[in-house]
Amino acid sequence: MSNSEYMHEYISGYKTNKRLLILDADGTTIDAFAAIRQAFARHGLDIGDETSFQKRRHLLKYLGGLKEFPSIIKKNLRKNSRAKLVDSLTEVYREEARLYAGIPELVRELIARPDVMVGMVTRNITNEPLVTLRQLFARHDIDIDALDFFVHIPLSEKKTSHFRAIREQFDINPARAYICGDEHKDFRAAIGTGMHPFMVSYGFEDHDRLTTKFDIPNEVISRTSGELCRRVRHALDLGLDRQAGPEGATQNA
């Protein structure tokens, strides 16, 4: 250990001055709504518009919550087994699903930065989710093996312990650690581990639900993927966001 490294650890209590960014997958980086709508359409089912879908947000993660759906969808979901629906969702994710606008450029830029540890957490329920997301990201010229970590969290486990374990693995100062998520549980997990939350309202929970029901500050919420990219770049000193598209854009890249 060099003298400067020794002094840094002595002063800060941490072995590194790197920063950490934890990205959520579905609804934050991946356009989950479009993928789910397409998968359901293959079974002759219409899940409605995105606003309605956000009120039925548990669909992707549990493929349950049938009481929230019209009777015609309940009936068809029983006829077309959950396994077949997951098979369709897997095919869509692997072959056609997209990342939100600006996200691919941001992820590639983060991977190239040696002073930033960046990776992903996911509860993705497709078959062999690691294989699924590897193919999805490869279509955007991103090798997920180039990420510093990739963690699949079982539905039965909370994110808080995983967020903390990732931060401790790299011995990152919580004040230099960030989480990007689209649900109130992501916010709680970030705060619970001393990390800064970058929240988005274009995923599984809309802006009104995040702010009104869960009292999440408007100041930490991005309404579009372009806004998220700009906020992350500014916070991590990555420079101006020149590829996220026009203001307000959340269209697929």
N, C-alpha and C positions, 0 to 999 in steps of 0.2 A: 504494500500500500504506500503510495506516494505521500509526501508531507501534506500536500493540498487536500488529498482525499481524506487523510487522517483528521485534518482540521475541520473539514466539512462534516464528517461523522461526529466529531467531538462537539461541534457547535449545534448541529441540527438534531442529532440523535438518530439520523437515518444514514444508510450507507450510500444513498444515491440522491441526486437532485432531479431525477427524471420525473416526468408527469405521467399520469395514468388516465386512459379513457376506456370505459366499458360501454360497449354498444349493445343495445337490445336488438333482436332480430326482427320478428314479425311486428309490423305496425310502426316501427321506427326507421329501420333501414329497408325492409322489404315491404312492398305494396301488397299486404296480406288480403285486403278486401277484394282486389281484382282477382287474385288467385282463388279465393274461396268462392266468389261468384261464378267463376268459370268452372270450377270443379262441381258445384251444385248444378249448374246448367247442363252438365253432361248426364245428369240424372233427371232432367226435366223439371228442375226446381229453380224458383226465382227467389232470392233472398232480399230483394228490394234494393233501395238506394243506400248510399253510404251512411246517411244520417240514421236511417232505420237500423242498419247493421250495427252501428256503434252502440245502440241500445240492446243489442243481442250479442255483445262482444265475446261472450264465453264460447261461442260456437266453434271457433278455430281451435281453442285450447282443450276443449272437452268434448266437442261434438255432442253436447247434451243441451240442457236448458230447453227442452222441447216445449215446455209450457209457454215460452216466449214467442212461439211461432204459430202461424195460422194452421188450422186443422189439416189442410191439404198437404202442408209440408211435413207435419207429424206423421201422417199416414204413409207418405212416400218414403220417409226416412226409416220407417219400420220395414217397409217392403224392400227397400234397397239398403242392405245391411251397412252398419257402421264401417265394417272392414272394406267394403267396396267403395264407400265414399272416401276413406283414407287412401285407398289405392288411386283414386282419381285425383285427389289433392296432391299426392306424391308425384304423379305424372305431370300435373300442371306446374308444380314448383320446379321440377327438374328440367322441364322443356320450355316453359313459357313465362313463368313469373319473373318480375323485374324488381330492381331496386328503385327507390324514389329518386327523382331528379336531383342531381348534384352529389348524391351519396357515393357513387363509385369513385368519382374524382377525389372526394374527401378521404375515403378509406385508403386509396392508393397513396395519397400524399402523407397520411399518417403513418402508413407502413414504412415509408421511405425516411421518416424522421427518427434518428437514433436516440433522440432525447425524449421520445414519447413511447410508452408501452401501450399498445392498443390491441383489443381483442373483442370477443363477442360472447354473450350469454343468450341462451335460447331455451324455450319450452316447446319448440316445434314438434308437432305430433305426426309428421309424415313418417313413412317407413324408412328406417335407417337415416335419421335426420342429418347425420354428418355427411353421408353420401349425397343426400338431397341438396344440402346447402353448398357443398363443394361444387356441384354442377351448376347451381344457380349463380354463384359468385364467379365461376369460371367464365360464364357468358359475358360478364362485365370486366373481364381481364384481371380478376383478382384471385390469387391463390390463397386459400384460407390457411394453408400451412405457413404462410408468411406472417400471419398474425402472431402475436406473442402468447395468446391463449384462446381457446375455444371451449366453452363449457356448456354442456347440455344439462339443464336442471329438471329433474323429475317434477311432475305436477304436484306431488305430495310434499315437496320441500319448499321452504321459503327462500327468497333470493338473498336476504340479508346476510346469512352465514356465508354464502358463496361470494358475495361482493367483498366481505371482509377477508375471506381466505385469499382472494386474488390480490387484494392490496397488500396483505401481509407477505404473500409469496414474493413480491417484488420489493418489499420494504419501502413503500411509497408513503410519503407524508400525506395524511388525509386532506390537507389543505391544497395539495397539488394533484388531487384525484377527482375525476368527473365520471358521471353516469348519464347516458342518454336513454330515456325511456318514454313510454306512451301511456302508462297506467299509474294510478295513484299508489299502487304497491311499489312501483319503481322509485317513486318520490320518497316514500317512507323508508325503503331500504337504503337509499342514498343518505338521507338524514341520519338514519340509525347507525351508519358506519362512518359518519363524519365527512362524507364526500359531497361535492356540489352536484345537484341535479340539473341536467338539461332536459326539460320536458317538452313533448310535442302533443298537439291536439288534433292531428290528422290521422291518428291510428285507432286504437281500440276504445279510447275514451275522448269525448269531445271537450272543447274548451269550457263550456258551461258546467259540465259534470266535474271537471278537474277543479275549477275555481269555486263553484257554489257548494257542491256537496262535500268536497274534501279540503277546501280552504288552501289550495295550492296557489302561491303567488303568481299573478299574471306575468310578473317580471321574468320568471324562469321558463315560461311556456312559449314555444315556437309554433306558429299556426301553419307553417309550410316547411318543406324540407330545405328550401333555399335559405330560409331564415335560420334554421338549425345550423346549416353549414357555415353561415356567416358568424354566428355566435361562437361556434367551436373554434373556427379559425382565429377569431379575435382573442378568445381566451387563451389559446395555445400559441399565440404569436405566429400563426402560419401564413399570414399575409391576407390579401384581399381574395374574396371568393369571386372568381371570374368565370366559373363554369356551371353554377347552380341554376342558370336560367333566369328569366325575368322575375321581378318582385311578385311574390304570391304564387309562384309556380310550384306544384307538387306532382306534375305529370311524370310518367315513367321516363327514366333515362333511356 
